[in-house]
Amino acid sequence: MFCFLDFSVDVFVTVQALYDYVATIEEEFDFQAGDIIAVTSTPEDGWWSGELLDENRRQRGRHIFPSNFVTLF
């Protein structure tokens, strides 16, 4: 189930995961191919900030993900 979030920061864009990703540090989050992510920041290092839009799997405090695993949605 997808939902709209009430962000304290603006959503820059939404992206869709191309591949599964398993977090390797505390700030990252896991996602699966096909998941939709609301992007809130796009630093040049390629590790973007955002929120998984699946509220059942979203984990508070985890917001970093690799930009090379997603595409514009």
HTML snippet that shows the backbone in 3Dmol.js (N, CA, C, O; Angstrom):
<script src="https://3Dmol.org/build/3Dmol-min.js"></script>
<div id="view" style="width:600px;height:400px;position:relative"></div>
<script>
const pdb = `
ATOM      1  N   MET A   1       0.839  -1.174   0.000  1.00  0.00           N
ATOM      2  CA  MET A   1       0.000   0.000   0.000  1.00  0.00           C
ATOM      3  C   MET A   1       0.890   1.245   0.000  1.00  0.00           C
ATOM      4  O   MET A   1       1.828   1.341   0.791  1.00  0.00           O
ATOM      5  N   PHE A   2       0.599   2.177  -0.871  1.00  0.00           N
ATOM      6  CA  PHE A   2       1.358   3.410  -0.959  1.00  0.00           C
ATOM      7  C   PHE A   2       0.566   4.532  -0.315  1.00  0.00           C
ATOM      8  O   PHE A   2      -0.662   4.484  -0.249  1.00  0.00           O
ATOM      9  N   CYS A   3       1.289   5.556   0.165  1.00  0.00           N
ATOM     10  CA  CYS A   3       0.612   6.671   0.800  1.00  0.00           C
ATOM     11  C   CYS A   3       1.344   7.958   0.457  1.00  0.00           C
ATOM     12  O   CYS A   3       2.479   7.926  -0.019  1.00  0.00           O
ATOM     13  N   PHE A   4       0.709   9.063   0.693  1.00  0.00           N
ATOM     14  CA  PHE A   4       1.353  10.359   0.554  1.00  0.00           C
ATOM     15  C   PHE A   4       1.856  10.759   1.921  1.00  0.00           C
ATOM     16  O   PHE A   4       1.167  10.580   2.925  1.00  0.00           O
ATOM     17  N   LEU A   5       3.081  11.311   1.959  1.00  0.00           N
ATOM     18  CA  LEU A   5       3.712  11.649   3.222  1.00  0.00           C
ATOM     19  C   LEU A   5       3.615  13.132   3.496  1.00  0.00           C
ATOM     20  O   LEU A   5       3.563  13.943   2.572  1.00  0.00           O
ATOM     21  N   ASP A   6       3.591  13.478   4.756  1.00  0.00           N
ATOM     22  CA  ASP A   6       3.646  14.872   5.174  1.00  0.00           C
ATOM     23  C   ASP A   6       5.087  15.184   5.550  1.00  0.00           C
ATOM     24  O   ASP A   6       5.473  15.029   6.708  1.00  0.00           O
ATOM     25  N   PHE A   7       5.892  15.626   4.575  1.00  0.00           N
ATOM     26  CA  PHE A   7       7.307  15.884   4.792  1.00  0.00           C
ATOM     27  C   PHE A   7       7.516  17.252   5.416  1.00  0.00           C
ATOM     28  O   PHE A   7       6.782  18.197   5.131  1.00  0.00           O
ATOM     29  N   SER A   8       8.523  17.346   6.269  1.00  0.00           N
ATOM     30  CA  SER A   8       8.931  18.645   6.791  1.00  0.00           C
ATOM     31  C   SER A   8       9.859  19.336   5.797  1.00  0.00           C
ATOM     32  O   SER A   8      10.141  20.527   5.924  1.00  0.00           O
ATOM     33  N   VAL A   9      10.332  18.583   4.809  1.00  0.00           N
ATOM     34  CA  VAL A   9      11.130  19.134   3.711  1.00  0.00           C
ATOM     35  C   VAL A   9      10.418  18.795   2.411  1.00  0.00           C
ATOM     36  O   VAL A   9       9.604  17.872   2.368  1.00  0.00           O
ATOM     37  N   ASP A  10      10.719  19.534   1.359  1.00  0.00           N
ATOM     38  CA  ASP A  10      10.067  19.312   0.076  1.00  0.00           C
ATOM     39  C   ASP A  10      10.539  18.025  -0.591  1.00  0.00           C
ATOM     40  O   ASP A  10      11.702  17.638  -0.469  1.00  0.00           O
ATOM     41  N   VAL A  11       9.634  17.379  -1.288  1.00  0.00           N
ATOM     42  CA  VAL A  11       9.985  16.222  -2.104  1.00  0.00           C
ATOM     43  C   VAL A  11      10.504  16.760  -3.426  1.00  0.00           C
ATOM     44  O   VAL A  11       9.824  17.522  -4.112  1.00  0.00           O
ATOM     45  N   PHE A  12      11.712  16.354  -3.770  1.00  0.00           N
ATOM     46  CA  PHE A  12      12.367  16.818  -4.984  1.00  0.00           C
ATOM     47  C   PHE A  12      11.796  16.113  -6.217  1.00  0.00           C
ATOM     48  O   PHE A  12      11.469  16.757  -7.214  1.00  0.00           O
ATOM     49  N   VAL A  13      11.681  14.805  -6.140  1.00  0.00           N
ATOM     50  CA  VAL A  13      11.207  13.977  -7.247  1.00  0.00           C
ATOM     51  C   VAL A  13      10.885  12.595  -6.687  1.00  0.00           C
ATOM     52  O   VAL A  13      11.307  12.269  -5.578  1.00  0.00           O
ATOM     53  N   THR A  14      10.147  11.783  -7.433  1.00  0.00           N
ATOM     54  CA  THR A  14       9.953  10.387  -7.043  1.00  0.00           C
ATOM     55  C   THR A  14      10.708   9.504  -8.021  1.00  0.00           C
ATOM     56  O   THR A  14      10.813   9.808  -9.209  1.00  0.00           O
ATOM     57  N   VAL A  15      11.228   8.412  -7.500  1.00  0.00           N
ATOM     58  CA  VAL A  15      11.991   7.466  -8.309  1.00  0.00           C
ATOM     59  C   VAL A  15      11.477   6.060  -8.043  1.00  0.00           C
ATOM     60  O   VAL A  15      10.797   5.805  -7.050  1.00  0.00           O
ATOM     61  N   GLN A  16      11.820   5.145  -8.963  1.00  0.00           N
ATOM     62  CA  GLN A  16      11.450   3.747  -8.807  1.00  0.00           C
ATOM     63  C   GLN A  16      12.722   2.913  -8.764  1.00  0.00           C
ATOM     64  O   GLN A  16      13.634   3.119  -9.565  1.00  0.00           O
ATOM     65  N   ALA A  17      12.781   1.981  -7.836  1.00  0.00           N
ATOM     66  CA  ALA A  17      13.951   1.114  -7.692  1.00  0.00           C
ATOM     67  C   ALA A  17      14.068   0.166  -8.875  1.00  0.00           C
ATOM     68  O   ALA A  17      13.096  -0.475  -9.273  1.00  0.00           O
ATOM     69  N   LEU A  18      15.267   0.086  -9.429  1.00  0.00           N
ATOM     70  CA  LEU A  18      15.555  -0.840 -10.523  1.00  0.00           C
ATOM     71  C   LEU A  18      15.979  -2.207 -10.002  1.00  0.00           C
ATOM     72  O   LEU A  18      15.752  -3.232 -10.645  1.00  0.00           O
ATOM     73  N   TYR A  19      16.597  -2.203  -8.827  1.00  0.00           N
ATOM     74  CA  TYR A  19      17.163  -3.414  -8.237  1.00  0.00           C
ATOM     75  C   TYR A  19      16.848  -3.442  -6.742  1.00  0.00           C
ATOM     76  O   TYR A  19      16.503  -2.419  -6.151  1.00  0.00           O
ATOM     77  N   ASP A  20      16.969  -4.614  -6.147  1.00  0.00           N
ATOM     78  CA  ASP A  20      16.889  -4.737  -4.692  1.00  0.00           C
ATOM     79  C   ASP A  20      18.147  -4.125  -4.082  1.00  0.00           C
ATOM     80  O   ASP A  20      19.221  -4.164  -4.682  1.00  0.00           O
ATOM     81  N   TYR A  21      18.001  -3.560  -2.882  1.00  0.00           N
ATOM     82  CA  TYR A  21      19.155  -3.024  -2.160  1.00  0.00           C
ATOM     83  C   TYR A  21      19.022  -3.374  -0.688  1.00  0.00           C
ATOM     84  O   TYR A  21      17.957  -3.211  -0.094  1.00  0.00           O
ATOM     85  N   VAL A  22      20.118  -3.859  -0.100  1.00  0.00           N
ATOM     86  CA  VAL A  22      20.155  -4.176   1.318  1.00  0.00           C
ATOM     87  C   VAL A  22      21.073  -3.166   1.994  1.00  0.00           C
ATOM     88  O   VAL A  22      22.241  -3.038   1.628  1.00  0.00           O
ATOM     89  N   ALA A  23      20.545  -2.452   2.974  1.00  0.00           N
ATOM     90  CA  ALA A  23      21.294  -1.417   3.688  1.00  0.00           C
ATOM     91  C   ALA A  23      22.547  -2.000   4.337  1.00  0.00           C
ATOM     92  O   ALA A  23      22.555  -3.134   4.814  1.00  0.00           O
ATOM     93  N   THR A  24      23.615  -1.179   4.339  1.00  0.00           N
ATOM     94  CA  THR A  24      24.866  -1.617   4.956  1.00  0.00           C
ATOM     95  C   THR A  24      25.246  -0.770   6.174  1.00  0.00           C
ATOM     96  O   THR A  24      26.129  -1.146   6.945  1.00  0.00           O
ATOM     97  N   ILE A  25      24.579   0.370   6.342  1.00  0.00           N
ATOM     98  CA  ILE A  25      24.799   1.201   7.533  1.00  0.00           C
ATOM     99  C   ILE A  25      23.443   1.641   8.077  1.00  0.00           C
ATOM    100  O   ILE A  25      22.422   1.519   7.400  1.00  0.00           O
ATOM    101  N   GLU A  26      23.445   2.147   9.291  1.00  0.00           N
ATOM    102  CA  GLU A  26      22.207   2.472  10.011  1.00  0.00           C
ATOM    103  C   GLU A  26      21.320   3.498   9.294  1.00  0.00           C
ATOM    104  O   GLU A  26      20.095   3.409   9.386  1.00  0.00           O
ATOM    105  N   GLU A  27      21.905   4.466   8.585  1.00  0.00           N
ATOM    106  CA  GLU A  27      21.121   5.530   7.957  1.00  0.00           C
ATOM    107  C   GLU A  27      20.460   5.101   6.647  1.00  0.00           C
ATOM    108  O   GLU A  27      19.538   5.767   6.176  1.00  0.00           O
ATOM    109  N   GLU A  28      20.917   4.001   6.056  1.00  0.00           N
ATOM    110  CA  GLU A  28      20.354   3.518   4.797  1.00  0.00           C
ATOM    111  C   GLU A  28      19.089   2.707   5.051  1.00  0.00           C
ATOM    112  O   GLU A  28      18.826   2.283   6.176  1.00  0.00           O
ATOM    113  N   PHE A  29      18.306   2.496   3.987  1.00  0.00           N
ATOM    114  CA  PHE A  29      17.136   1.630   4.094  1.00  0.00           C
ATOM    115  C   PHE A  29      17.126   0.607   2.982  1.00  0.00           C
ATOM    116  O   PHE A  29      17.634   0.852   1.887  1.00  0.00           O
ATOM    117  N   ASP A  30      16.534  -0.557   3.276  1.00  0.00           N
ATOM    118  CA  ASP A  30      16.369  -1.621   2.288  1.00  0.00           C
ATOM    119  C   ASP A  30      15.229  -1.260   1.353  1.00  0.00           C
ATOM    120  O   ASP A  30      14.264  -0.613   1.761  1.00  0.00           O
ATOM    121  N   PHE A  31      15.342  -1.677   0.099  1.00  0.00           N
ATOM    122  CA  PHE A  31      14.204  -1.576  -0.812  1.00  0.00           C
ATOM    123  C   PHE A  31      14.295  -2.680  -1.847  1.00  0.00           C
ATOM    124  O   PHE A  31      15.327  -3.334  -1.997  1.00  0.00           O
ATOM    125  N   GLN A  32      13.192  -2.875  -2.560  1.00  0.00           N
ATOM    126  CA  GLN A  32      13.098  -3.925  -3.562  1.00  0.00           C
ATOM    127  C   GLN A  32      12.832  -3.313  -4.922  1.00  0.00           C
ATOM    128  O   GLN A  32      12.262  -2.227  -5.025  1.00  0.00           O
ATOM    129  N   ALA A  33      13.246  -4.011  -5.962  1.00  0.00           N
ATOM    130  CA  ALA A  33      12.981  -3.560  -7.327  1.00  0.00           C
ATOM    131  C   ALA A  33      11.496  -3.263  -7.462  1.00  0.00           C
ATOM    132  O   ALA A  33      10.653  -4.066  -7.062  1.00  0.00           O
ATOM    133  N   GLY A  34      11.180  -2.093  -8.031  1.00  0.00           N
ATOM    134  CA  GLY A  34       9.790  -1.679  -8.205  1.00  0.00           C
ATOM    135  C   GLY A  34       9.284  -0.735  -7.127  1.00  0.00           C
ATOM    136  O   GLY A  34       8.266  -0.071  -7.325  1.00  0.00           O
ATOM    137  N   ASP A  35       9.969  -0.661  -5.990  1.00  0.00           N
ATOM    138  CA  ASP A  35       9.552   0.261  -4.922  1.00  0.00           C
ATOM    139  C   ASP A  35       9.632   1.711  -5.391  1.00  0.00           C
ATOM    140  O   ASP A  35      10.472   2.059  -6.221  1.00  0.00           O
ATOM    141  N   ILE A  36       8.758   2.545  -4.855  1.00  0.00           N
ATOM    142  CA  ILE A  36       8.747   3.978  -5.155  1.00  0.00           C
ATOM    143  C   ILE A  36       9.327   4.723  -3.951  1.00  0.00           C
ATOM    144  O   ILE A  36       8.985   4.446  -2.801  1.00  0.00           O
ATOM    145  N   ILE A  37      10.219   5.679  -4.250  1.00  0.00           N
ATOM    146  CA  ILE A  37      10.901   6.447  -3.216  1.00  0.00           C
ATOM    147  C   ILE A  37      10.710   7.930  -3.497  1.00  0.00           C
ATOM    148  O   ILE A  37      10.913   8.379  -4.626  1.00  0.00           O
ATOM    149  N   ALA A  38      10.321   8.692  -2.484  1.00  0.00           N
ATOM    150  CA  ALA A  38      10.228  10.146  -2.583  1.00  0.00           C
ATOM    151  C   ALA A  38      11.595  10.714  -2.214  1.00  0.00           C
ATOM    152  O   ALA A  38      12.074  10.513  -1.098  1.00  0.00           O
ATOM    153  N   VAL A  39      12.219  11.419  -3.144  1.00  0.00           N
ATOM    154  CA  VAL A  39      13.569  11.953  -2.951  1.00  0.00           C
ATOM    155  C   VAL A  39      13.487  13.355  -2.356  1.00  0.00           C
ATOM    156  O   VAL A  39      12.744  14.205  -2.846  1.00  0.00           O
ATOM    157  N   THR A  40      14.260  13.586  -1.293  1.00  0.00           N
ATOM    158  CA  THR A  40      14.256  14.884  -0.630  1.00  0.00           C
ATOM    159  C   THR A  40      15.567  15.647  -0.783  1.00  0.00           C
ATOM    160  O   THR A  40      15.616  16.851  -0.533  1.00  0.00           O
ATOM    161  N   SER A  41      16.630  14.953  -1.194  1.00  0.00           N
ATOM    162  CA  SER A  41      17.929  15.598  -1.378  1.00  0.00           C
ATOM    163  C   SER A  41      18.774  14.760  -2.329  1.00  0.00           C
ATOM    164  O   SER A  41      18.741  13.530  -2.289  1.00  0.00           O
ATOM    165  N   THR A  42      19.540  15.447  -3.193  1.00  0.00           N
ATOM    166  CA  THR A  42      20.358  14.747  -4.188  1.00  0.00           C
ATOM    167  C   THR A  42      21.812  15.231  -4.163  1.00  0.00           C
ATOM    168  O   THR A  42      22.250  15.896  -5.102  1.00  0.00           O
ATOM    169  N   PRO A  43      22.558  14.913  -3.118  1.00  0.00           N
ATOM    170  CA  PRO A  43      23.970  15.302  -3.064  1.00  0.00           C
ATOM    171  C   PRO A  43      24.751  14.702  -4.235  1.00  0.00           C
ATOM    172  O   PRO A  43      24.370  13.667  -4.781  1.00  0.00           O
ATOM    173  N   GLU A  44      25.828  15.352  -4.605  1.00  0.00           N
ATOM    174  CA  GLU A  44      26.623  14.913  -5.750  1.00  0.00           C
ATOM    175  C   GLU A  44      27.345  13.589  -5.530  1.00  0.00           C
ATOM    176  O   GLU A  44      27.796  12.970  -6.494  1.00  0.00           O
ATOM    177  N   ASP A  45      27.463  13.144  -4.279  1.00  0.00           N
ATOM    178  CA  ASP A  45      28.178  11.891  -4.022  1.00  0.00           C
ATOM    179  C   ASP A  45      27.385  10.655  -4.442  1.00  0.00           C
ATOM    180  O   ASP A  45      27.904   9.540  -4.386  1.00  0.00           O
ATOM    181  N   GLY A  46      26.111  10.844  -4.868  1.00  0.00           N
ATOM    182  CA  GLY A  46      25.307   9.724  -5.349  1.00  0.00           C
ATOM    183  C   GLY A  46      24.495   9.018  -4.281  1.00  0.00           C
ATOM    184  O   GLY A  46      23.707   8.128  -4.601  1.00  0.00           O
ATOM    185  N   TRP A  47      24.665   9.390  -3.020  1.00  0.00           N
ATOM    186  CA  TRP A  47      23.874   8.826  -1.927  1.00  0.00           C
ATOM    187  C   TRP A  47      22.783   9.826  -1.580  1.00  0.00           C
ATOM    188  O   TRP A  47      23.012  10.798  -0.860  1.00  0.00           O
ATOM    189  N   TRP A  48      21.590   9.567  -2.110  1.00  0.00           N
ATOM    190  CA  TRP A  48      20.479  10.493  -1.975  1.00  0.00           C
ATOM    191  C   TRP A  48      19.712  10.254  -0.681  1.00  0.00           C
ATOM    192  O   TRP A  48      19.840   9.208  -0.046  1.00  0.00           O
ATOM    193  N   SER A  49      18.915  11.246  -0.308  1.00  0.00           N
ATOM    194  CA  SER A  49      18.026  11.132   0.853  1.00  0.00           C
ATOM    195  C   SER A  49      16.588  11.028   0.370  1.00  0.00           C
ATOM    196  O   SER A  49      16.215  11.639  -0.631  1.00  0.00           O
ATOM    197  N   GLY A  50      15.792  10.259   1.079  1.00  0.00           N
ATOM    198  CA  GLY A  50      14.388  10.121   0.717  1.00  0.00           C
ATOM    199  C   GLY A  50      13.660   9.187   1.658  1.00  0.00           C
ATOM    200  O   GLY A  50      14.187   8.762   2.686  1.00  0.00           O
ATOM    201  N   GLU A  51      12.429   8.882   1.273  1.00  0.00           N
ATOM    202  CA  GLU A  51      11.563   8.011   2.065  1.00  0.00           C
ATOM    203  C   GLU A  51      10.919   6.969   1.164  1.00  0.00           C
ATOM    204  O   GLU A  51      10.409   7.289   0.090  1.00  0.00           O
ATOM    205  N   LEU A  52      10.949   5.741   1.604  1.00  0.00           N
ATOM    206  CA  LEU A  52      10.239   4.664   0.932  1.00  0.00           C
ATOM    207  C   LEU A  52       8.750   4.934   1.078  1.00  0.00           C
ATOM    208  O   LEU A  52       8.286   5.199   2.187  1.00  0.00           O
ATOM    209  N   LEU A  53       7.987   4.875  -0.007  1.00  0.00           N
ATOM    210  CA  LEU A  53       6.566   5.195   0.066  1.00  0.00           C
ATOM    211  C   LEU A  53       5.687   4.028   0.507  1.00  0.00           C
ATOM    212  O   LEU A  53       4.465   4.166   0.570  1.00  0.00           O
ATOM    213  N   ASP A  54       6.281   2.903   0.806  1.00  0.00           N
ATOM    214  CA  ASP A  54       5.539   1.773   1.367  1.00  0.00           C
ATOM    215  C   ASP A  54       5.569   1.913   2.890  1.00  0.00           C
ATOM    216  O   ASP A  54       6.557   1.550   3.529  1.00  0.00           O
ATOM    217  N   GLU A  55       4.501   2.432   3.465  1.00  0.00           N
ATOM    218  CA  GLU A  55       4.499   2.735   4.895  1.00  0.00           C
ATOM    219  C   GLU A  55       4.648   1.501   5.778  1.00  0.00           C
ATOM    220  O   GLU A  55       5.055   1.621   6.933  1.00  0.00           O
ATOM    221  N   ASN A  56       4.327   0.319   5.259  1.00  0.00           N
ATOM    222  CA  ASN A  56       4.486  -0.903   6.048  1.00  0.00           C
ATOM    223  C   ASN A  56       5.945  -1.320   6.188  1.00  0.00           C
ATOM    224  O   ASN A  56       6.294  -2.038   7.125  1.00  0.00           O
ATOM    225  N   ARG A  57       6.810  -0.876   5.262  1.00  0.00           N
ATOM    226  CA  ARG A  57       8.232  -1.247   5.302  1.00  0.00           C
ATOM    227  C   ARG A  57       9.150  -0.074   5.611  1.00  0.00           C
ATOM    228  O   ARG A  57      10.349  -0.268   5.816  1.00  0.00           O
ATOM    229  N   ARG A  58       8.608   1.140   5.648  1.00  0.00           N
ATOM    230  CA  ARG A  58       9.420   2.320   5.954  1.00  0.00           C
ATOM    231  C   ARG A  58       9.935   2.240   7.383  1.00  0.00           C
ATOM    232  O   ARG A  58       9.208   1.848   8.296  1.00  0.00           O
ATOM    233  N   GLN A  59      11.214   2.620   7.570  1.00  0.00           N
ATOM    234  CA  GLN A  59      11.807   2.602   8.905  1.00  0.00           C
ATOM    235  C   GLN A  59      12.238   4.011   9.273  1.00  0.00           C
ATOM    236  O   GLN A  59      13.045   4.626   8.576  1.00  0.00           O
ATOM    237  N   ARG A  60      11.699   4.512  10.363  1.00  0.00           N
ATOM    238  CA  ARG A  60      12.003   5.872  10.828  1.00  0.00           C
ATOM    239  C   ARG A  60      13.496   6.042  11.054  1.00  0.00           C
ATOM    240  O   ARG A  60      14.149   5.173  11.632  1.00  0.00           O
ATOM    241  N   GLY A  61      14.036   7.176  10.592  1.00  0.00           N
ATOM    242  CA  GLY A  61      15.446   7.477  10.778  1.00  0.00           C
ATOM    243  C   GLY A  61      16.360   6.935   9.697  1.00  0.00           C
ATOM    244  O   GLY A  61      17.549   7.254   9.665  1.00  0.00           O
ATOM    245  N   ARG A  62      15.809   6.114   8.809  1.00  0.00           N
ATOM    246  CA  ARG A  62      16.605   5.567   7.702  1.00  0.00           C
ATOM    247  C   ARG A  62      16.183   6.305   6.440  1.00  0.00           C
ATOM    248  O   ARG A  62      15.023   6.226   6.035  1.00  0.00           O
ATOM    249  N   HIS A  63      17.115   7.023   5.812  1.00  0.00           N
ATOM    250  CA  HIS A  63      16.730   7.887   4.704  1.00  0.00           C
ATOM    251  C   HIS A  63      17.737   7.940   3.555  1.00  0.00           C
ATOM    252  O   HIS A  63      17.483   8.627   2.566  1.00  0.00           O
ATOM    253  N   ILE A  64      18.862   7.245   3.647  1.00  0.00           N
ATOM    254  CA  ILE A  64      19.895   7.297   2.613  1.00  0.00           C
ATOM    255  C   ILE A  64      19.777   6.082   1.697  1.00  0.00           C
ATOM    256  O   ILE A  64      19.518   4.969   2.155  1.00  0.00           O
ATOM    257  N   PHE A  65      19.972   6.310   0.385  1.00  0.00           N
ATOM    258  CA  PHE A  65      19.945   5.213  -0.583  1.00  0.00           C
ATOM    259  C   PHE A  65      20.834   5.558  -1.782  1.00  0.00           C
ATOM    260  O   PHE A  65      21.089   6.733  -2.044  1.00  0.00           O
ATOM    261  N   PRO A  66      21.310   4.532  -2.516  1.00  0.00           N
ATOM    262  CA  PRO A  66      22.188   4.770  -3.665  1.00  0.00           C
ATOM    263  C   PRO A  66      21.380   5.186  -4.898  1.00  0.00           C
ATOM    264  O   PRO A  66      20.449   4.489  -5.300  1.00  0.00           O
ATOM    265  N   SER A  67      21.739   6.311  -5.484  1.00  0.00           N
ATOM    266  CA  SER A  67      20.989   6.831  -6.630  1.00  0.00           C
ATOM    267  C   SER A  67      21.134   5.956  -7.871  1.00  0.00           C
ATOM    268  O   SER A  67      20.268   5.991  -8.746  1.00  0.00           O
ATOM    269  N   ASN A  68      22.195   5.180  -7.968  1.00  0.00           N
ATOM    270  CA  ASN A  68      22.390   4.337  -9.156  1.00  0.00           C
ATOM    271  C   ASN A  68      21.534   3.076  -9.146  1.00  0.00           C
ATOM    272  O   ASN A  68      21.626   2.269 -10.071  1.00  0.00           O
ATOM    273  N   PHE A  69      20.700   2.887  -8.118  1.00  0.00           N
ATOM    274  CA  PHE A  69      19.775   1.775  -8.048  1.00  0.00           C
ATOM    275  C   PHE A  69      18.352   2.183  -8.428  1.00  0.00           C
ATOM    276  O   PHE A  69      17.438   1.361  -8.360  1.00  0.00           O
ATOM    277  N   VAL A  70      18.156   3.437  -8.826  1.00  0.00           N
ATOM    278  CA  VAL A  70      16.804   3.939  -9.102  1.00  0.00           C
ATOM    279  C   VAL A  70      16.744   4.668 -10.447  1.00  0.00           C
ATOM    280  O   VAL A  70      17.768   5.018 -11.035  1.00  0.00           O
ATOM    281  N   THR A  71      15.512   4.882 -10.913  1.00  0.00           N
ATOM    282  CA  THR A  71      15.258   5.671 -12.123  1.00  0.00           C
ATOM    283  C   THR A  71      14.081   6.596 -11.864  1.00  0.00           C
ATOM    284  O   THR A  71      13.258   6.327 -10.989  1.00  0.00           O
ATOM    285  N   LEU A  72      13.997   7.688 -12.621  1.00  0.00           N
ATOM    286  CA  LEU A  72      12.882   8.611 -12.470  1.00  0.00           C
ATOM    287  C   LEU A  72      11.564   7.890 -12.673  1.00  0.00           C
ATOM    288  O   LEU A  72      11.459   6.990 -13.506  1.00  0.00           O
ATOM    289  N   PHE A  73      10.559   8.290 -11.905  1.00  0.00           N
ATOM    290  CA  PHE A  73       9.244   7.638 -11.967  1.00  0.00           C
ATOM    291  C   PHE A  73       8.217   8.647 -12.379  1.00  0.00           C
ATOM    292  O   PHE A  73       7.037   8.315 -12.495  1.00  0.00           O
TER     293      PHE A  73
END
`;
const viewer = $3Dmol.createViewer("view");
viewer.addModel(pdb, "pdb");
viewer.setStyle({}, {cartoon: {color: "spectrum"}});
viewer.zoomTo();
viewer.render();
</script>
